[in-house]
């Protein structure tokens, strides 16, 4: 199973398959600036990692070939790391 799959081609969606005009109109209507199509994938991966999904599971879900790419896209927010550090009671 992969996320962001096109039913028609059964391939991961790419911006070239989505009308640039439609994408820009949606961003404008939503009052979103400086946001790329690829940012959706990055946000999705980050949220999953921040919510405890194992990076190897994320690799499979996202279809990445290398774990290095998963680490790049699934970066952690500092607040997420603090929750782990706080497990040590000094």
C-alpha positions in Angstrom: 0.0 0.0 0.0 1.3 3.5 -0.8 -0.1 6.9 -0.1 -0.8 9.4 -2.9 -1.5 6.8 -5.6 -3.3 7.6 -8.8 -6.0 5.1 -9.5 -5.7 5.6 -13.3 -1.9 4.8 -13.5 -1.5 3.0 -10.1 1.7 5.0 -9.7 2.6 7.7 -7.1 1.1 11.0 -8.1 3.4 13.5 -9.6 2.9 17.2 -10.1 3.0 16.7 -13.9 -0.1 14.6 -13.7 -1.9 17.4 -11.8 -2.8 20.6 -13.6 -0.5 23.3 -12.3 -3.5 25.7 -12.8 -5.7 23.6 -10.5 -2.9 23.3 -7.9 -2.3 27.0 -7.8 -6.0 27.8 -7.6 -6.4 25.5 -4.6 -3.5 27.1 -2.8 -4.9 30.6 -3.5 -8.4 29.6 -2.4 -6.9 28.1 0.8 -4.7 31.2 1.4 -1.6 29.1 1.3 1.7 30.7 0.1 5.1 29.1 -0.7 3.8 25.5 -0.7 4.9 22.9 -3.2 3.2 19.6 -4.2 6.2 17.7 -2.7 5.6 19.4 0.6 2.5 17.2 1.1 4.6 14.1 1.1 7.2 15.7 3.4 4.5 16.7 5.9 2.8 13.3 5.7 6.1 11.5 6.5 7.0 13.9 9.3 3.6 13.5 11.0 3.9 9.7 10.8 7.3 9.7 12.4 6.3 12.2 15.0 3.4 10.0 15.9 5.6 6.9 16.5 5.5 5.1 13.1 8.7 3.1 12.6 10.9 4.5 9.8 11.0 1.1 8.1 7.2 1.0 8.0 7.2 4.6 6.6 9.8 3.5 4.0 7.4 0.8 2.8 4.3 3.1 2.9 6.0 5.8 1.0 7.8 3.6 -1.5 11.3 4.9 -0.7 14.1 2.7 -1.9 16.6 3.7 0.8 16.3 4.4 4.5 18.5 7.5 4.0 15.7 9.1 2.0 13.1 8.3 4.7 15.4 10.0 7.3 15.5 13.1 5.0 11.8 13.4 4.6 10.7 12.1 8.0 12.6 14.5 10.2 11.5 15.0 13.7 10.4 18.2 15.4 12.4 19.2 18.5 9.3 19.0 20.6 8.8 15.4 19.6 12.4 14.6 20.8 11.7 16.3 24.1 9.0 13.8 24.9 11.5 11.0 24.8 14.1 12.8 26.8 11.6 13.6 29.5 11.3 9.8 30.2 14.4 10.0 32.3 13.5 11.3 35.8 16.5 13.0 37.3 
